[in-house]
Amino acid sequence: MKNKIKLTYFLVFTILLVTEILTALFVHDGFVRPYIGDILVVGVICAFLRLFVPEKIRVLPILTSVFAAGIELLQLFDFVDVIGLSGSRFFSILLGRTFDIKDIICYVIGGLIFFAAENLARRKTDEF
């Protein structure tokens, strides 16, 4: 059963990651890429972490949202520049350079969706 759960999380991670990458590469609009992408990134991180972190830690999606919001708050202080990596395109993309409160809202939405999906799946499994 444990391997089946890990396989499920691996598939979810892969699907969300591919969706996130394709969105970043091919969608250049003002809604899907910035907002749906931020919602999806929390799911990508949660699914990846679930490969290593047991389901007993039920608040993992919430913790992931808090982590993402923390990274966003660091952007408010241009953290990439503070740590001396402003010349690095990689770290500028990875950590971001522009604070936006809407991103934090998207991270919270993403965490809540993943949290709800896990709880729904858990209930369905417990029914059988």
Secondary structure, 3 states (H helix, E strand, C coil): CHHHHHHHHHHHHHHHHHHHHHHHHHCCCCCHHHHHHHHHHHHHHHHHHHCCCCCCCCCHHHHHHHHHHHHHHHHHCCHHHHCCCCCCHHHHHHHCCCCCHHHHHHHHHHHHHHHHHHHHHHHHHHHC
